[in-house]
Amino acid sequence: MLDPLRAGIEYLCGERDDAPPLLAGRFAWIPRYAVWVVAILLIYAFSGQSSKFIYIDF
């Protein structure tokens, strides 16, 4: 059940040369952009400027 997901992650990470069916086709750009959007949102959510944590240097 998770083989297509694993194949997609391996392709995006550069471990595979052949794209899985989800990432190869007419609308293959949609999942690729979705991965980058999720990555950018995670970076923004965990960056110091948007979090409410107080950082104290000793």
MOPAC internal coordinates of N, CA, C and O (Angstrom, degrees):
PM7 1SCF
backbone

  N    0.0000 0     0.00 0     0.00 0    0    0    0
  C    1.4492 1     0.00 0     0.00 0    1    0    0
  C    1.5281 1   110.72 1     0.00 0    2    1    0
  O    1.2310 1   119.60 1   145.86 1    3    2    1
  N    1.3039 1   118.37 1   -34.14 1    3    2    1
  C    1.4518 1   121.34 1  -177.52 1    5    3    2
  C    1.5225 1   112.84 1   -96.45 1    6    5    3
  O    1.2310 1   120.15 1  -177.58 1    7    6    5
  N    1.3171 1   117.31 1     2.42 1    7    6    5
  C    1.4713 1   119.87 1  -179.13 1    9    7    6
  C    1.5274 1   113.05 1   -60.96 1   10    9    7
  O    1.2310 1   118.68 1   137.00 1   11   10    9
  N    1.3382 1   120.13 1   -43.00 1   11   10    9
  C    1.4761 1   118.47 1   177.41 1   13   11   10
  C    1.5251 1   112.84 1   -62.97 1   14   13   11
  O    1.2310 1   120.30 1   142.55 1   15   14   13
  N    1.3208 1   117.03 1   -37.45 1   15   14   13
  C    1.4636 1   120.29 1   178.20 1   17   15   14
  C    1.5239 1   110.24 1   -65.98 1   18   17   15
  O    1.2310 1   121.08 1   136.27 1   19   18   17
  N    1.3224 1   115.53 1   -43.73 1   19   18   17
  C    1.4662 1   119.76 1   178.65 1   21   19   18
  C    1.5238 1   110.96 1   -63.14 1   22   21   19
  O    1.2310 1   120.26 1   137.74 1   23   22   21
  N    1.3252 1   117.10 1   -42.26 1   23   22   21
  C    1.4635 1   120.70 1   178.84 1   25   23   22
  C    1.5279 1   110.73 1   -63.35 1   26   25   23
  O    1.2310 1   120.13 1   141.57 1   27   26   25
  N    1.3148 1   117.35 1   -38.43 1   27   26   25
  C    1.4649 1   120.79 1   178.01 1   29   27   26
  C    1.5130 1   112.32 1   -65.89 1   30   29   27
  O    1.2310 1   120.47 1   137.61 1   31   30   29
  N    1.3352 1   116.71 1   -42.39 1   31   30   29
  C    1.4607 1   120.19 1   178.77 1   33   31   30
  C    1.5234 1   110.57 1   -66.40 1   34   33   31
  O    1.2310 1   120.30 1   138.70 1   35   34   33
  N    1.3258 1   117.03 1   -41.30 1   35   34   33
  C    1.4615 1   120.05 1   178.42 1   37   35   34
  C    1.5255 1   111.28 1   -64.13 1   38   37   35
  O    1.2310 1   120.09 1   143.92 1   39   38   37
  N    1.3128 1   117.44 1   -36.08 1   39   38   37
  C    1.4630 1   120.46 1   177.84 1   41   39   38
  C    1.5242 1   111.15 1   -68.02 1   42   41   39
  O    1.2310 1   120.47 1   136.48 1   43   42   41
  N    1.3395 1   116.71 1   -43.52 1   43   42   41
  C    1.4590 1   120.21 1  -179.54 1   45   43   42
  C    1.5288 1   111.68 1   -67.66 1   46   45   43
  O    1.2310 1   120.05 1   151.08 1   47   46   45
  N    1.3217 1   117.50 1   -28.92 1   47   46   45
  C    1.4671 1   121.43 1   179.51 1   49   47   46
  C    1.5158 1   112.53 1   -85.55 1   50   49   47
  O    1.2310 1   119.91 1   171.14 1   51   50   49
  N    1.3144 1   117.77 1    -8.86 1   51   50   49
  C    1.4546 1   120.58 1   176.83 1   53   51   50
  C    1.5120 1   115.21 1    94.33 1   54   53   51
  O    1.2310 1   119.42 1  -169.98 1   55   54   53
  N    1.3181 1   118.71 1    10.02 1   55   54   53
  C    1.4579 1   121.12 1   179.95 1   57   55   54
  C    1.5245 1   111.98 1   -81.15 1   58   57   55
  O    1.2310 1   120.09 1   155.42 1   59   58   57
  N    1.3147 1   117.43 1   -24.58 1   59   58   57
  C    1.4688 1   122.07 1  -179.51 1   61   59   58
  C    1.5137 1   109.83 1  -116.75 1   62   61   59
  O    1.2310 1   121.08 1   -32.52 1   63   62   61
  N    1.3237 1   115.53 1   147.48 1   63   62   61
  C    1.4567 1   120.52 1   175.74 1   65   63   62
  C    1.5218 1   112.40 1   -92.70 1   66   65   63
  O    1.2310 1   120.33 1   148.68 1   67   66   65
  N    1.3201 1   116.98 1   -31.32 1   67   66   65
  C    1.4644 1   120.87 1  -178.97 1   69   67   66
  C    1.5270 1   109.94 1   -93.50 1   70   69   67
  O    1.2310 1   121.15 1   -47.50 1   71   70   69
  N    1.3064 1   115.40 1   132.50 1   71   70   69
  C    1.4642 1   120.83 1  -178.62 1   73   71   70
  C    1.5194 1   110.50 1   -78.50 1   74   73   71
  O    1.2310 1   119.95 1   -38.55 1   75   74   73
  N    1.3292 1   117.70 1   141.45 1   75   74   73
  C    1.4637 1   120.48 1   174.63 1   77   75   74
  C    1.5261 1   109.67 1   -69.09 1   78   77   75
  O    1.2310 1   120.06 1   -15.13 1   79   78   77
  N    1.3156 1   117.48 1   164.87 1   79   78   77
  C    1.4779 1   119.94 1  -176.57 1   81   79   78
  C    1.5284 1   114.50 1   -57.15 1   82   81   79
  O    1.2310 1   120.34 1   148.96 1   83   82   81
  N    1.3270 1   116.95 1   -31.04 1   83   82   81
  C    1.4685 1   119.37 1   179.88 1   85   83   82
  C    1.5226 1   111.54 1   -67.38 1   86   85   83
  O    1.2310 1   120.56 1   147.18 1   87   86   85
  N    1.3352 1   116.54 1   -32.82 1   87   86   85
  C    1.4559 1   120.47 1  -176.13 1   89   87   86
  C    1.5208 1   113.22 1  -103.16 1   90   89   87
  O    1.2310 1   120.03 1  -172.75 1   91   90   89
  N    1.2947 1   117.55 1     7.25 1   91   90   89
  C    1.4666 1   120.85 1   177.91 1   93   91   90
  C    1.5217 1   107.91 1  -127.03 1   94   93   91
  O    1.2310 1   120.89 1   -64.35 1   95   94   93
  N    1.2851 1   115.90 1   115.65 1   95   94   93
  C    1.4501 1   119.26 1  -179.68 1   97   95   94
  C    1.5130 1   111.29 1   156.62 1   98   97   95
  O    1.2310 1   121.94 1    13.76 1   99   98   97
  N    1.2950 1   113.89 1  -166.24 1   99   98   97
  C    1.4560 1   120.11 1  -175.26 1  101   99   98
  C    1.5243 1   112.73 1   -67.61 1  102  101   99
  O    1.2310 1   120.77 1   139.22 1  103  102  101
  N    1.3127 1   116.14 1   -40.78 1  103  102  101
  C    1.4713 1   120.34 1  -177.95 1  105  103  102
  C    1.5223 1   111.36 1  -108.06 1  106  105  103
  O    1.2310 1   120.24 1  -142.62 1  107  106  105
  N    1.3089 1   117.15 1    37.38 1  107  106  105
  C    1.4687 1   121.43 1  -178.33 1  109  107  106
  C    1.5185 1   111.84 1   -70.60 1  110  109  107
  O    1.2310 1   119.62 1   160.20 1  111  110  109
  N    1.3005 1   118.33 1   -19.80 1  111  110  109
  C    1.4606 1   120.75 1  -178.49 1  113  111  110
  C    1.5228 1   111.53 1   -70.55 1  114  113  111
  O    1.2310 1   119.20 1   156.00 1  115  114  113
  N    1.3209 1   119.13 1   -24.00 1  115  114  113
  C    1.4731 1   121.30 1  -177.21 1  117  115  114
  C    1.5304 1   111.56 1   -64.83 1  118  117  115
  O    1.2310 1   118.69 1   127.90 1  119  118  117
  N    1.3521 1   120.10 1   -52.10 1  119  118  117
  C    1.4660 1   117.52 1   178.56 1  121  119  118
  C    1.5318 1   113.19 1   -67.39 1  122  121  119
  O    1.2310 1   120.43 1   150.05 1  123  122  121
  N    1.3226 1   116.78 1   -29.95 1  123  122  121
  C    1.4664 1   118.66 1   178.26 1  125  123  122
  C    1.5195 1   110.64 1   -66.33 1  126  125  123
  O    1.2310 1   119.90 1   135.53 1  127  126  125
  N    1.3094 1   117.80 1   -44.47 1  127  126  125
  C    1.4647 1   120.51 1   177.31 1  129  127  126
  C    1.5226 1   111.37 1   -67.84 1  130  129  127
  O    1.2310 1   120.48 1   146.17 1  131  130  129
  N    1.3297 1   116.69 1   -33.83 1  131  130  129
  C    1.4621 1   119.62 1   179.00 1  133  131  130
  C    1.5265 1   110.79 1   -63.11 1  134  133  131
  O    1.2310 1   120.34 1   141.79 1  135  134  133
  N    1.3203 1   116.96 1   -38.21 1  135  134  133
  C    1.4610 1   120.47 1   177.70 1  137  135  134
  C    1.5203 1   110.34 1   -62.30 1  138  137  135
  O    1.2310 1   120.06 1   136.50 1  139  138  137
  N    1.3267 1   117.50 1   -43.50 1  139  138  137
  C    1.4649 1   120.65 1  -179.85 1  141  139  138
  C    1.5228 1   111.68 1   -69.09 1  142  141  139
  O    1.2310 1   119.94 1   143.63 1  143  142  141
  N    1.3157 1   117.72 1   -36.37 1  143  142  141
  C    1.4668 1   120.31 1   178.07 1  145  143  142
  C    1.5205 1   110.14 1   -64.72 1  146  145  143
  O    1.2310 1   120.10 1   136.33 1  147  146  145
  N    1.3230 1   117.42 1   -43.67 1  147  146  145
  C    1.4666 1   120.98 1   177.80 1  149  147  146
  C    1.5253 1   110.15 1   -62.58 1  150  149  147
  O    1.2310 1   120.17 1   137.32 1  151  150  149
  N    1.3360 1   117.28 1   -42.68 1  151  150  149
  C    1.4637 1   120.27 1   179.37 1  153  151  150
  C    1.5321 1   111.12 1   -62.53 1  154  153  151
  O    1.2310 1   119.99 1   136.34 1  155  154  153
  N    1.3112 1   117.62 1   -43.66 1  155  154  153
  C    1.4650 1   121.12 1   179.64 1  157  155  154
  C    1.5252 1   110.86 1   -65.23 1  158  157  155
  O    1.2310 1   119.85 1   139.70 1  159  158  157
  N    1.3157 1   117.89 1   -40.30 1  159  158  157
  C    1.4643 1   120.53 1   178.35 1  161  159  158
  C    1.5252 1   111.75 1   -65.55 1  162  161  159
  O    1.2310 1   120.11 1   140.93 1  163  162  161
  N    1.3281 1   117.40 1   -39.07 1  163  162  161
  C    1.4598 1   119.98 1   177.38 1  165  163  162
  C    1.5296 1   111.49 1   -66.47 1  166  165  163
  O    1.2310 1   120.65 1   140.12 1  167  166  165
  N    1.3136 1   116.37 1   -39.88 1  167  166  165
  C    1.4592 1   119.55 1   177.76 1  169  167  166
  C    1.5186 1   110.15 1   -63.53 1  170  169  167
  O    1.2310 1   120.02 1   136.68 1  171  170  169
  N    1.3046 1   117.56 1   -43.32 1  171  170  169
  C    1.4641 1   121.08 1   179.38 1  173  171  170
  C    1.5281 1   111.07 1   -65.23 1  174  173  171
  O    1.2310 1   120.39 1   138.66 1  175  174  173
  N    1.3215 1   116.86 1   -41.34 1  175  174  173
  C    1.4638 1   120.59 1  -177.40 1  177  175  174
  C    1.5207 1   111.68 1   -66.13 1  178  177  175
  O    1.2310 1   120.13 1   146.28 1  179  178  177
  N    1.3237 1   117.35 1   -33.72 1  179  178  177
  C    1.4536 1   119.80 1  -176.98 1  181  179  178
  C    1.5217 1   113.76 1  -102.32 1  182  181  179
  O    1.2310 1   119.98 1  -172.49 1  183  182  181
  N    1.3094 1   117.64 1     7.51 1  183  182  181
  C    1.4632 1   119.08 1   176.70 1  185  183  182
  C    1.5257 1   109.06 1   -77.40 1  186  185  183
  O    1.2310 1   120.61 1   -22.39 1  187  186  185
  N    1.3083 1   116.44 1   157.61 1  187  186  185
  C    1.4596 1   120.89 1  -176.04 1  189  187  186
  C    1.5097 1   114.04 1   -67.21 1  190  189  187
  O    1.2310 1   119.58 1   155.46 1  191  190  189
  N    1.3204 1   118.41 1   -24.54 1  191  190  189
  C    1.4523 1   120.60 1  -176.53 1  193  191  190
  C    1.5183 1   112.87 1   -76.05 1  194  193  191
  O    1.2310 1   120.09 1   153.05 1  195  194  193
  N    1.3255 1   117.43 1   -26.95 1  195  194  193
  C    1.4520 1   118.73 1  -177.29 1  197  195  194
  C    1.5180 1   112.94 1  -101.11 1  198  197  195
  O    1.2310 1   119.85 1   166.96 1  199  198  197
  N    1.3230 1   117.89 1   -13.04 1  199  198  197
  C    1.4571 1   119.79 1  -178.98 1  201  199  198
  C    1.5281 1   110.09 1   -85.99 1  202  201  199
  O    1.2310 1   120.82 1   -19.32 1  203  202  201
  N    1.2963 1   116.03 1   160.68 1  203  202  201
  C    1.4602 1   121.83 1  -177.07 1  205  203  202
  C    1.5268 1   112.05 1  -101.68 1  206  205  203
  O    1.2310 1   119.95 1  -164.12 1  207  206  205
  N    1.3208 1   117.70 1    15.88 1  207  206  205
  C    1.4516 1   120.64 1  -179.57 1  209  207  206
  C    1.5233 1   110.21 1   -79.97 1  210  209  207
  O    1.2310 1   120.92 1   -29.13 1  211  210  209
  N    1.3220 1   115.84 1   150.87 1  211  210  209
  C    1.4635 1   121.58 1   176.03 1  213  211  210
  C    1.5308 1   107.00 1  -104.07 1  214  213  211
  O    1.2310 1   121.08 1   -56.74 1  215  214  213
  N    1.2965 1   115.55 1   123.26 1  215  214  213
  C    1.4561 1   120.93 1  -179.71 1  217  215  214
  C    1.5290 1   108.75 1   -99.42 1  218  217  215
  O    1.2310 1   120.99 1   -52.54 1  219  218  217
  N    1.3158 1   115.71 1   127.46 1  219  218  217
  C    1.4629 1   120.47 1  -179.87 1  221  219  218
  C    1.5189 1   107.20 1  -120.77 1  222  221  219
  O    1.2310 1   120.78 1   -54.55 1  223  222  221
  N    1.3268 1   116.12 1   125.45 1  223  222  221
  C    1.4548 1   121.53 1   176.80 1  225  223  222
  C    1.5181 1   108.92 1   -98.53 1  226  225  223
  O    1.2310 1   120.81 1   -48.03 1  227  226  225
  N    1.3025 1   116.06 1   131.97 1  227  226  225
  C    1.4617 1   120.80 1   178.47 1  229  227  226
  C    1.5006 1   109.30 1  -104.58 1  230  229  227
  O    1.2310 1   120.10 1   180.00 1  231  230  229

